[in-house]
Amino acid sequence: MAAAALRDQLSALLSSMLSQGLVDEQFQQLQMLQDDGGTPGFVAEVVTLFCEDAERIINEIANLLEQPVVNFDKVDAYVHQLKGSSASVGAQKVKFTCMQFRQFCQDKSRDGCLMALAVVRNDFYDLRNKFQTMLQLEQQIQAYDPKQQ
């Protein structure tokens, strides 16, 4: 019975992430790959790698924007990399924020980039917290039923 309640919580969390635009169909496809007999823990691994990579990229961008002379091409390259990573895991909101961020890079606007960095950081942390909750629920479900993936 506890496993069923946890599954319901997980399902509600995933539905809310989708309805809030945090994730898109790409994320659902990753889940289906795992659910269709794929490697157990596949989504957890992909999400964990994404979060580690995104955090590193965001910190790199912040460091570049603190320089006396900002290399906007370098900032743009990191934002582009974050956008690609976000798209590959279905992190829709972060991806869209990166698209707007790139415009500030092209305009060479430090203030615009700092504002966009704050938004992308906020969107990422919100998503990361939801991913962490999702992974915790999946671990709890697996503890009740080791056959579940």
PyRosetta script that sets phi, psi and omega in degrees:
from pyrosetta import init, pose_from_sequence

init()
pose = pose_from_sequence("MAAAALRDQLSALLSSMLSQGLVDEQFQQLQMLQDDGGTPGFVAEVVTLFCEDAERIINEIANLLEQPVVNFDKVDAYVHQLKGSSASVGAQKVKFTCMQFRQFCQDKSRDGCLMALAVVRNDFYDLRNKFQTMLQLEQQIQAYDPKQQ")
pose.set_psi(1, -41.3)
pose.set_omega(1, 179.9)
pose.set_phi(2, -63.0)
pose.set_psi(2, -37.5)
pose.set_omega(2, 179.8)
pose.set_phi(3, -63.9)
pose.set_psi(3, -39.4)
pose.set_omega(3, 179.4)
pose.set_phi(4, -64.6)
pose.set_psi(4, -40.1)
pose.set_omega(4, 178.5)
pose.set_phi(5, -65.0)
pose.set_psi(5, -39.8)
pose.set_omega(5, 178.3)
pose.set_phi(6, -65.9)
pose.set_psi(6, -39.7)
pose.set_omega(6, 177.7)
pose.set_phi(7, -62.3)
pose.set_psi(7, -39.7)
pose.set_omega(7, 177.8)
pose.set_phi(8, -63.9)
pose.set_psi(8, -41.9)
pose.set_omega(8, 177.8)
pose.set_phi(9, -61.5)
pose.set_psi(9, -44.6)
pose.set_omega(9, 179.8)
pose.set_phi(10, -62.6)
pose.set_psi(10, -44.3)
pose.set_omega(10, 179.5)
pose.set_phi(11, -61.9)
pose.set_psi(11, -42.1)
pose.set_omega(11, 178.8)
pose.set_phi(12, -65.2)
pose.set_psi(12, -41.0)
pose.set_omega(12, 178.8)
pose.set_phi(13, -62.0)
pose.set_psi(13, -47.4)
pose.set_omega(13, -179.0)
pose.set_phi(14, -63.7)
pose.set_psi(14, -40.0)
pose.set_omega(14, 177.5)
pose.set_phi(15, -63.1)
pose.set_psi(15, -41.6)
pose.set_omega(15, -179.5)
pose.set_phi(16, -68.8)
pose.set_psi(16, -36.5)
pose.set_omega(16, 177.7)
pose.set_phi(17, -62.4)
pose.set_psi(17, -39.0)
pose.set_omega(17, 179.4)
pose.set_phi(18, -70.4)
pose.set_psi(18, -46.7)
pose.set_omega(18, -177.4)
pose.set_phi(19, -67.9)
pose.set_psi(19, -28.2)
pose.set_omega(19, 177.8)
pose.set_phi(20, -81.1)
pose.set_psi(20, -7.4)
pose.set_omega(20, 179.9)
pose.set_phi(21, 80.9)
pose.set_psi(21, 11.1)
pose.set_omega(21, 177.9)
pose.set_phi(22, -68.1)
pose.set_psi(22, -38.2)
pose.set_omega(22, 178.7)
pose.set_phi(23, -128.3)
pose.set_psi(23, 164.5)
pose.set_omega(23, -179.4)
pose.set_phi(24, -130.4)
pose.set_psi(24, -163.5)
pose.set_omega(24, -176.5)
pose.set_phi(25, -61.4)
pose.set_psi(25, -29.5)
pose.set_omega(25, 179.4)
pose.set_phi(26, -60.1)
pose.set_psi(26, -41.1)
pose.set_omega(26, 178.5)
pose.set_phi(27, -65.3)
pose.set_psi(27, -40.5)
pose.set_omega(27, 178.0)
pose.set_phi(28, -62.3)
pose.set_psi(28, -37.5)
pose.set_omega(28, 178.6)
pose.set_phi(29, -65.8)
pose.set_psi(29, -37.9)
pose.set_omega(29, 175.9)
pose.set_phi(30, -60.6)
pose.set_psi(30, -42.5)
pose.set_omega(30, 179.0)
pose.set_phi(31, -64.2)
pose.set_psi(31, -40.3)
pose.set_omega(31, -179.8)
pose.set_phi(32, -65.2)
pose.set_psi(32, -36.3)
pose.set_omega(32, 176.9)
pose.set_phi(33, -58.3)
pose.set_psi(33, -41.6)
pose.set_omega(33, 179.0)
pose.set_phi(34, -71.7)
pose.set_psi(34, -44.9)
pose.set_omega(34, -176.3)
pose.set_phi(35, -66.3)
pose.set_psi(35, -29.0)
pose.set_omega(35, -178.3)
pose.set_phi(36, -85.3)
pose.set_psi(36, 39.3)
pose.set_omega(36, 176.0)
pose.set_phi(37, 85.0)
pose.set_psi(37, 13.3)
pose.set_omega(37, 178.1)
pose.set_phi(38, -73.0)
pose.set_psi(38, -170.1)
pose.set_omega(38, -178.4)
pose.set_phi(39, -69.6)
pose.set_psi(39, 125.9)
pose.set_omega(39, 174.3)
pose.set_phi(40, -60.7)
pose.set_psi(40, 138.1)
pose.set_omega(40, 179.9)
pose.set_phi(41, 84.4)
pose.set_psi(41, 3.0)
pose.set_omega(41, -178.5)
pose.set_phi(42, -59.6)
pose.set_psi(42, -49.9)
pose.set_omega(42, -178.5)
pose.set_phi(43, -63.6)
pose.set_psi(43, -41.4)
pose.set_omega(43, 178.9)
pose.set_phi(44, -59.1)
pose.set_psi(44, -42.9)
pose.set_omega(44, -179.7)
pose.set_phi(45, -65.9)
pose.set_psi(45, -45.7)
pose.set_omega(45, -179.2)
pose.set_phi(46, -62.9)
pose.set_psi(46, -45.2)
pose.set_omega(46, -179.0)
pose.set_phi(47, -64.7)
pose.set_psi(47, -42.9)
pose.set_omega(47, 179.8)
pose.set_phi(48, -63.1)
pose.set_psi(48, -45.4)
pose.set_omega(48, 178.2)
pose.set_phi(49, -62.6)
pose.set_psi(49, -42.3)
pose.set_omega(49, 177.7)
pose.set_phi(50, -58.8)
pose.set_psi(50, -48.1)
pose.set_omega(50, -177.4)
pose.set_phi(51, -62.6)
pose.set_psi(51, -42.8)
pose.set_omega(51, 178.6)
pose.set_phi(52, -63.5)
pose.set_psi(52, -44.6)
pose.set_omega(52, -178.6)
pose.set_phi(53, -66.6)
pose.set_psi(53, -43.9)
pose.set_omega(53, -179.1)
pose.set_phi(54, -63.5)
pose.set_psi(54, -41.8)
pose.set_omega(54, 179.1)
pose.set_phi(55, -61.6)
pose.set_psi(55, -43.3)
pose.set_omega(55, 178.9)
pose.set_phi(56, -62.2)
pose.set_psi(56, -46.0)
pose.set_omega(56, -178.9)
pose.set_phi(57, -63.9)
pose.set_psi(57, -44.2)
pose.set_omega(57, 179.4)
pose.set_phi(58, -60.3)
pose.set_psi(58, -41.0)
pose.set_omega(58, 177.9)
pose.set_phi(59, -65.8)
pose.set_psi(59, -39.1)
pose.set_omega(59, 177.2)
pose.set_phi(60, -62.1)
pose.set_psi(60, -44.7)
pose.set_omega(60, 179.2)
pose.set_phi(61, -61.3)
pose.set_psi(61, -45.2)
pose.set_omega(61, 180.0)
pose.set_phi(62, -59.6)
pose.set_psi(62, -43.0)
pose.set_omega(62, 179.0)
pose.set_phi(63, -62.9)
pose.set_psi(63, -42.0)
pose.set_omega(63, 179.4)
pose.set_phi(64, -63.7)
pose.set_psi(64, -38.4)
pose.set_omega(64, -178.1)
pose.set_phi(65, -73.8)
pose.set_psi(65, -15.1)
pose.set_omega(65, 177.5)
pose.set_phi(66, -85.4)
pose.set_psi(66, -11.2)
pose.set_omega(66, -178.7)
pose.set_phi(67, -68.0)
pose.set_psi(67, 149.5)
pose.set_omega(67, 178.6)
pose.set_phi(68, -59.1)
pose.set_psi(68, -38.3)
pose.set_omega(68, 176.1)
pose.set_phi(69, -118.8)
pose.set_psi(69, 115.1)
pose.set_omega(69, -175.9)
pose.set_phi(70, -82.6)
pose.set_psi(70, 130.0)
pose.set_omega(70, 173.2)
pose.set_phi(71, -89.0)
pose.set_psi(71, 91.4)
pose.set_omega(71, -175.1)
pose.set_phi(72, -65.2)
pose.set_psi(72, -28.4)
pose.set_omega(72, 177.3)
pose.set_phi(73, -65.6)
pose.set_psi(73, -39.4)
pose.set_omega(73, 178.6)
pose.set_phi(74, -68.9)
pose.set_psi(74, -42.4)
pose.set_omega(74, 177.3)
pose.set_phi(75, -59.1)
pose.set_psi(75, -46.7)
pose.set_omega(75, -179.3)
pose.set_phi(76, -60.4)
pose.set_psi(76, -39.5)
pose.set_omega(76, 179.6)
pose.set_phi(77, -63.4)
pose.set_psi(77, -40.6)
pose.set_omega(77, 177.8)
pose.set_phi(78, -68.1)
pose.set_psi(78, -40.8)
pose.set_omega(78, 178.7)
pose.set_phi(79, -63.3)
pose.set_psi(79, -40.2)
pose.set_omega(79, 177.8)
pose.set_phi(80, -62.4)
pose.set_psi(80, -41.7)
pose.set_omega(80, 178.0)
pose.set_phi(81, -63.2)
pose.set_psi(81, -43.1)
pose.set_omega(81, 178.8)
pose.set_phi(82, -64.7)
pose.set_psi(82, -39.6)
pose.set_omega(82, 177.7)
pose.set_phi(83, -61.1)
pose.set_psi(83, -44.0)
pose.set_omega(83, 179.4)
pose.set_phi(84, -64.4)
pose.set_psi(84, -44.2)
pose.set_omega(84, 178.0)
pose.set_phi(85, -61.7)
pose.set_psi(85, -42.2)
pose.set_omega(85, -179.9)
pose.set_phi(86, -63.3)
pose.set_psi(86, -43.4)
pose.set_omega(86, 179.9)
pose.set_phi(87, -63.6)
pose.set_psi(87, -37.7)
pose.set_omega(87, -175.8)
pose.set_phi(88, -69.3)
pose.set_psi(88, -27.1)
pose.set_omega(88, 177.5)
pose.set_phi(89, -100.4)
pose.set_psi(89, -3.0)
pose.set_omega(89, 179.6)
pose.set_phi(90, 83.8)
pose.set_psi(90, 23.4)
pose.set_omega(90, 177.9)
pose.set_phi(91, -82.1)
pose.set_psi(91, 76.7)
pose.set_omega(91, -169.3)
pose.set_phi(92, -59.8)
pose.set_psi(92, -46.4)
pose.set_omega(92, -175.7)
pose.set_phi(93, -65.6)
pose.set_psi(93, -42.3)
pose.set_omega(93, 178.0)
pose.set_phi(94, -63.8)
pose.set_psi(94, -41.6)
pose.set_omega(94, 179.5)
pose.set_phi(95, -59.7)
pose.set_psi(95, -47.4)
pose.set_omega(95, -179.3)
pose.set_phi(96, -64.3)
pose.set_psi(96, -39.4)
pose.set_omega(96, 177.9)
pose.set_phi(97, -63.1)
pose.set_psi(97, -39.0)
pose.set_omega(97, 177.8)
pose.set_phi(98, -64.0)
pose.set_psi(98, -35.8)
pose.set_omega(98, 178.5)
pose.set_phi(99, -62.1)
pose.set_psi(99, -41.3)
pose.set_omega(99, 177.6)
pose.set_phi(100, -69.5)
pose.set_psi(100, -39.5)
pose.set_omega(100, 179.7)
pose.set_phi(101, -57.8)
pose.set_psi(101, -42.2)
pose.set_omega(101, -177.7)
pose.set_phi(102, -60.9)
pose.set_psi(102, -32.3)
pose.set_omega(102, 178.4)
pose.set_phi(103, -63.9)
pose.set_psi(103, -40.5)
pose.set_omega(103, 177.9)
pose.set_phi(104, -64.8)
pose.set_psi(104, -35.2)
pose.set_omega(104, 176.6)
pose.set_phi(105, -64.2)
pose.set_psi(105, -44.6)
pose.set_omega(105, -179.7)
pose.set_phi(106, -65.7)
pose.set_psi(106, -32.0)
pose.set_omega(106, 177.4)
pose.set_phi(107, -80.6)
pose.set_psi(107, -6.9)
pose.set_omega(107, -178.4)
pose.set_phi(108, 55.7)
pose.set_psi(108, 44.4)
pose.set_omega(108, -179.5)
pose.set_phi(109, -103.2)
pose.set_psi(109, 105.6)
pose.set_omega(109, 178.8)
pose.set_phi(110, -61.1)
pose.set_psi(110, -46.3)
pose.set_omega(110, -179.1)
pose.set_phi(111, -61.4)
pose.set_psi(111, -43.2)
pose.set_omega(111, 177.5)
pose.set_phi(112, -62.4)
pose.set_psi(112, -41.3)
pose.set_omega(112, 179.2)
pose.set_phi(113, -66.1)
pose.set_psi(113, -39.7)
pose.set_omega(113, 178.4)
pose.set_phi(114, -64.8)
pose.set_psi(114, -39.5)
pose.set_omega(114, 177.5)
pose.set_phi(115, -65.4)
pose.set_psi(115, -45.1)
pose.set_omega(115, -179.9)
pose.set_phi(116, -64.5)
pose.set_psi(116, -36.9)
pose.set_omega(116, 177.5)
pose.set_phi(117, -61.6)
pose.set_psi(117, -42.9)
pose.set_omega(117, 178.8)
pose.set_phi(118, -61.1)
pose.set_psi(118, -41.5)
pose.set_omega(118, -179.4)
pose.set_phi(119, -68.4)
pose.set_psi(119, -46.0)
pose.set_omega(119, -178.3)
pose.set_phi(120, -65.7)
pose.set_psi(120, -37.1)
pose.set_omega(120, 178.2)
pose.set_phi(121, -63.5)
pose.set_psi(121, -45.4)
pose.set_omega(121, 179.1)
pose.set_phi(122, -61.9)
pose.set_psi(122, -46.5)
pose.set_omega(122, 179.3)
pose.set_phi(123, -61.6)
pose.set_psi(123, -42.0)
pose.set_omega(123, -179.6)
pose.set_phi(124, -64.8)
pose.set_psi(124, -46.6)
pose.set_omega(124, -178.6)
pose.set_phi(125, -64.0)
pose.set_psi(125, -36.6)
pose.set_omega(125, 176.4)
pose.set_phi(126, -61.6)
pose.set_psi(126, -47.8)
pose.set_omega(126, 179.2)
pose.set_phi(127, -64.2)
pose.set_psi(127, -44.1)
pose.set_omega(127, -179.4)
pose.set_phi(128, -59.3)
pose.set_psi(128, -42.2)
pose.set_omega(128, 178.3)
pose.set_phi(129, -61.3)
pose.set_psi(129, -41.5)
pose.set_omega(129, 178.4)
pose.set_phi(130, -66.4)
pose.set_psi(130, -41.8)
pose.set_omega(130, 177.1)
pose.set_phi(131, -60.6)
pose.set_psi(131, -41.7)
pose.set_omega(131, 179.8)
pose.set_phi(132, -63.4)
pose.set_psi(132, -41.9)
pose.set_omega(132, 176.8)
pose.set_phi(133, -62.5)
pose.set_psi(133, -42.7)
pose.set_omega(133, 179.0)
pose.set_phi(134, -59.2)
pose.set_psi(134, -46.4)
pose.set_omega(134, -178.5)
pose.set_phi(135, -65.9)
pose.set_psi(135, -37.4)
pose.set_omega(135, 177.8)
pose.set_phi(136, -64.5)
pose.set_psi(136, -43.2)
pose.set_omega(136, 178.2)
pose.set_phi(137, -63.2)
pose.set_psi(137, -42.3)
pose.set_omega(137, 179.1)
pose.set_phi(138, -62.1)
pose.set_psi(138, -39.8)
pose.set_omega(138, 178.2)
pose.set_phi(139, -65.0)
pose.set_psi(139, -40.7)
pose.set_omega(139, 179.4)
pose.set_phi(140, -66.3)
pose.set_psi(140, -40.1)
pose.set_omega(140, 178.0)
pose.set_phi(141, -63.4)
pose.set_psi(141, -43.8)
pose.set_omega(141, -179.3)
pose.set_phi(142, -65.0)
pose.set_psi(142, -32.2)
pose.set_omega(142, 178.2)
pose.set_phi(143, -65.3)
pose.set_psi(143, -33.4)
pose.set_omega(143, 177.6)
pose.set_phi(144, -77.6)
pose.set_psi(144, -35.9)
pose.set_omega(144, -176.0)
pose.set_phi(145, -139.7)
pose.set_psi(145, 88.8)
pose.set_omega(145, -176.4)
pose.set_phi(146, -56.9)
pose.set_psi(146, -18.9)
pose.set_omega(146, 179.9)
pose.set_phi(147, -76.2)
pose.set_psi(147, -20.2)
pose.set_omega(147, 177.0)
pose.set_phi(148, -70.1)
pose.set_psi(148, 147.8)
pose.set_omega(148, -179.8)
pose.set_phi(149, -95.8)
pose.dump_pdb("model.pdb")
